[in-house]
Amino acid sequence: MSREAATDGAAGPRHGAVSFIFITILLDTLALGVVIPVLPKLIESFVDNDTANAARIFGLFGTAWALMQLFFSPILGGLSDRFGRRPVVLLSNFGLAADYVLMALAPSLSWLFIGRVISGITSASISTAFAYITDVTAAEQRAAVFGKIGVAFGAGFILGPALGGLLGGLDPRLPFWVAAGLGFANGLYGLLILPESLPKERRSPFRWKNANPLGALHLLVSDRVLAGLSLANFFAQLAHVVLPSTFVLYATYRYGWDTTTVGGTLALVGLFAMVVQGTAIGPIVRRFGERRALILGLACGAAGFFIFGAAPTGHLFWLGIPVMALWGIAGAATQALTTQRVAADQQGQLQGATSSVQSLSQLIGPFPFTLTFAYFIGTQAPFKLTGAPFFLAAALLVLALVIAVRTLAAARLRDGPGR
């Protein structure tokens, strides 16, 4: 059941620090987005341009990256509680930049894989960035600030893939150099202007029992409604993995798109996501409430993925982008509903647990989607179904929708219609 929110000592956000975190996430997302259009093609170049084999290897890369996220997110979070947010955020920026240099110079698939593993470790500090926002922002203002941070994700994925597509057309390794430059620039910027947000008197010892995925996930099963919403969120996050794991190979195989078109399409996805994040979520949630908004968002996501899988041409694929973008409503509604199920002093633990759910989905997700794609374009398939991974994603969202409806119905009976 719901607990009352509590306020903390922060009177309001420190705008300079919040701006840095915004820029940090923007540049990190931009750097990740820059390599999205070229990483699968670079892998393909190491396996004699065998698309099916590249899909399997790319799935392994994605799983390794998510595994590092799963294990190191709570570790870096614990280290930031012990030593402060600033050193963790800055070291992550410089580490990620150095890793992009490694991938730019990678002479073999093995070195590229090592680079991807390091990327998963250093990128795990995003949760620390969110903890920084929590430190410097009053409780009643955090939702608005987190909404602005969400725009940074959208903006990074608009500019990043578009830039990566253009640069990749010149040289497939050039986007990695640009990503490295962005990371180093962001780290230097932080050295100059980022203050520490966690005073020494508020720091806590580092404990291994809390700095592990199982410890983080324990909170999610403490309440039946929270557990149901978390399970629905897991299947939704799992469905989302279809885009980073198969889209580039799918689009080039089915539609014959080059890296520029792929990057532009990913930018279009980011644009619509940012529009929904910045302008549509608030009015829709106010009009329909969190519960109906969650159901609407999941239904739109399922419909969008079905369009992606069924579209015989690239133009019809593009028609599914605004439909799928409305799925973003579900994420905000889920976050609002889950935060109502825990006490004020458990909100940070909830964010860590939710990040673990996302990491777990990213760990599991690449294999079913890439293997499904490889199977249905291969000679062993009983029939060719190129859009199979997107149909699988749509089915997962339908499953999440069913779980959410049943969970919310049980919550209404348990808590009353006002909840």
N, C-alpha and C positions, 0 to 999 in steps of 0.2 A: 504494500500500500504506500501511498505518497507520504513523504515527510516534508516538513516546512523547510524552506530555504533559509540559509543563514548568510549574513553579510560578513565581509572580512574588513581588514583595515584599510584597504585601498580606496581612496576617494574617487579615483577615476583613472583612466588609462594614461600612462606616460606616452604622449603622442610620438616623441622621437623614437622611443624604443619600439613601440607598436609599428611604426613606419619601417624600422629596420627588419622586424620579423616579417612584415608584409613583403618587403623586398627580398629577404632571404628565401621565403617560400616561392615567390615569383621566379627568382633566378634559379633556384633548385628545380622547380617544375619546368622552367624554360630549358635548363640543361638536359633534363630527362627527356623532354619533348623533342629536342633537337636530334637525339640519336634514335628515336622511335622509327622514323622512316628508313633508316639505313642499317640498323643492327641486323634485322633478318636477312637483308640482302648481302651483308658482309659475311654472315654465317654461310649463306648459300654459296658464296664465292669460294669458301674453304672446302665445300663438298661437291665440287664439279657441277654447280648449278642444278642440283637435284632438289626440287621443291619439296617433295614428300619427306626426304631425309632431313632437309633443313627445318621443316616444321617440327619433326621429332626432337631435334637438337635444340631448337629455340624453346620448346616446351621444357626441356631440361634446364636451360639457362634461367627461364622464368621461375621454375621451382626452386632452384638454388638461391636466387635473389630473394624470394619470399621466405625461404627458410632462415636466411640471415636476418631478415626483418623480424621474424617471429621470435628468435632468440635474443637479438640485441636491442630491440625496442625497450623491454623492461630493464635490461642491464644499463643502457644509457640513461633511462629515466632514473634508476637508482643512483647512478653516479652523479647525475645532476642534483638530486636531493642531498647528496653528501658534499659535493665540491662546488655547487652552484651551476646555474644554467649557462652562463657566458662561456666558460671554457669548453663545455660539451658542444655547444652550437658552433663555435669558431673552429675547433678541431675537426668537426664534421665537414665544415665548408672546405677547409684546406685538404682534408683527406679525400673528399669526393673529387676535387679538382685534380689532385695527383693521380687518382684512379683513372680519370678520363685521359690523361696523358698516357698511362699504361695501355689503355685500350686503343688509343690512336696509333701506338707503336707496335701493337700485338702482331708478332710474325706468324702465329699459328692459332688454331682453334682453342688449344689448351690455355694459352696466355689470355685470350679473349674471355674464356670462362673464368679464369682467376680474377680478371678485372671486374666481371659481373658480380662475383662473390663479394669483393671489396666494396663495390657500389652498394650492395644490399646492407652491408654493415654500416657504412657511413651515412646512408640515407635514412637509417633508423632514428635519427635525431629529430625528425619532424615532430614526434610526440613531445620532445623537450621544448621545441618552439611553442607548442600549444601550452605547455606548462608555464613558460615565460609569460604568455598572454594572461594566464590565470593569475600569476603573481602580481601583475601591474594593473589589473582591471577590476573594478568593483563588480560584485556578483551580479547586480541588476543590469550591468552594461555588457556582460560577456557575450550574450547572444548576438548583439549587434556587431561587436568586434569580430567574433568568429565568422559572421556573415561576410564581413569585408575580407577576411583571410580567405574565405572560399572563393571570392572573386579573383584573388591572386592565383589560385590553382587554375581557374578557368582561363585567365589571361595567359598564363604560362603555356597551357596546352593549345591555345590559339596560335601564339607566336612561335613556339618551339617547333612543332611539326612543319609549319610552313617554312620556317628558316632552314630546318633540317632537310626538307625536300629540295629546296633551292641549292643549298650547299652540297648535298649528296649528289646532285646532278653534275657537279664539278669534280668532286672527289669523295668517295664513300667514307674516307677517314677524316675529312675536313670538319664535319659536325662535332667530332670528338674533341678536336682542338678548340673549337669555339666554346663548347661546354666547359672545358678546362679553364679557359680564360674567364668565363662568367663566374665560376666557382672561386678562383683566386681573387677576382675583383671584389666579390661579395665578402670574402674573408677579410681582406684588407679594410674594406668599409666598416666591418664590424669591429675590428681592432681600434678604429678611430672613434666610433660614436656609441658603441653598445655598452651600457652600464650593467652591472650585475643586478638581478631582480630578486634574488633570494638571500636575505640577510643571514649571517652566520648563526644567529640565535634561533632561526627557524629551520635549520638544516637537520637532517636525521642520518643516523648511521646506515651504511650500506649493508643490506641483508640479502643473502642469496635466496632465502626461502620466498622472498617477495619478488626477486628479480628473475623470475622464470615464467614461462607461458601458463603452466598449470596454476600457479599462485594467482596470476592475473585473471584467469578465467573463472576462478572459484566464485567470485562475486556474482557472476551472471546466473548461477543456478540457485542463488539465495532466495529468489522470488519467482513464483510460477509464471507470472505475466512477463517479468523481465526475461526469464529463460525463453519463453515463446517468441517474444519480439527479437531476442538475440539470435534464435534459430532462423527466423525469417530473414533477418539481416545477413546471416551467414550465407544462405542460399542466394540472396540478392547480390552480395559481394562476389560469390562464386560465379554467377552469371556475367558479371562485369568483366571478368578475366578474359572473356572471349575476344574483347577488342584488342588489348595489348598482345595477346598470344597468337592470334590468327589473322587479324585484319589485313596487315600488310601483305602477307602471302596470299590471302584470299583475294584481295583486290587486284593484285598483279596477275594472279593465275586466271581469275574469272573475267576480269574486265580489261586486262592488258594495260593497266595504269603504270605510268613511270613514277619515280620518286617525287616529282613535283606535284603531280595530281594526288598521290597518296598523302603528302604533307598538307596540301590544301584542303583535302577532305577532312583530315584530322583537325585542322584548324577550324573548319566549319563546325565540327562536333563541339570543339571547345567554345566557340562563339555562342552557339545555342545554349550550351550548359551555363555559360556565364550570364546570359540574359535571364535564364530561368532562376539562377542563384541570386542575381541582383535585383530582379524586378517582379518575378512571378510568385515566388514561394510565400512571401509575406501576405499578399492579398488572398491567395488561394487558401492558406491555412486559416486566416481570419474568417474567410467566408464559409469554409466547410468544416473546420476543426482538424486537429491532428489525425484522428482516426480515419476519417473519410479521405483526407489528403494522402495518407499512407496507401490506402487501397487504390486511389486514382493513380498515384505515381507508379505503383507496381504494375498496374494494368497497362499504362502507357509504355512502360519499359518492355513488357512482353510483346506488345503490338509492334513496337519499333524494331525489335530483334527479328520478329517474324517477317517484316518487310525487308530487312537486310538479307535474310536467307533466301527469300522468294524472288527478289529483284533480278530479272534477267539482264538488265542493263545498268550501267553506272548512274544514269539519270534517275532511274526509279529507286536506286539505293539512296540517293541524296534525299528523296522524298521522305524516307524514314527517319532522317536525322532530327527534325523538330519534334516528331512524335516521341522518339526515344529520349530526347532531352528533358521532357516532362517527368521522366523517371526521377530526376533530381529532387522533386517534391517529397518523394518517399524517404529519402535520406534525412532531410531536415525534420520531417514528422517523426521518424523513428528516434532521432536524437532527443527531440522534445519529450516524447513519451517515456523513453528509458530514464531520462534524468529525473522524472517525477517518481521513480520507483526506489530511489536510494537517498540516503541522508546527505546533507550538505558537505559533511566531512569525508564522503565517499566519492565525490564527483571526479576527483583526479584518478582514483582507482578505476572508476567506471570508464574513463577515457582510455586508460591503459588497456583494460580488458577489451574494449571495443576495437582498439588497434590490433590486439592479438587475434580477434575474430577475422579482421580484414587480412592480416598476414597469413592466417591459416588458410583462408580461401585462395590467396595468391599462391600459397604453397601447393595446394591440391589442384587448383584450376587449370594451369597450363597443360597438364598431361591429357585430361579428357578431351579438351578442345582441339589440341594439336593432333592427337591420335585419331580423333573422329574425322578431322579434316583430311589427314593423310590416308585414312582407310577409304573414305568415300570418293577420293579422286584417284585411288589406285586401281590396279587391274583386278584385285581380289574381291572388290565390292560387287554384290549382286546387281546393283544399279548405281549409276552415278548421281550423287546428291551433293553438289559443291557447297550449298548453303547449310549443310547438316550442323556445323558447330553453332550457327546462329539459331537454328531450330532448337538445339539443346539448351541454349541460353534462355530462349523464350519459355521452354518447359520449366526450367529452374525458377524463373520469376513467377510462373503460375503456381508452382509449389509454394514459394514464399508467400504469395497472395492468400492461398488457402490457409496456411499456418497463421498468418496475421489476422485473417477474418475470425478464425476460431479462437485465437488468443484474445482479441479485443472483445469478442462476444462474452467470453468467460470473465474478462475483467469488468465488463459492464454489469454482469450479474453479481459479481463479487463486491464491486466498489459502489455500484449505483449509477444511474444515468448521468449524474453530474460530473463523473470522473472520466 
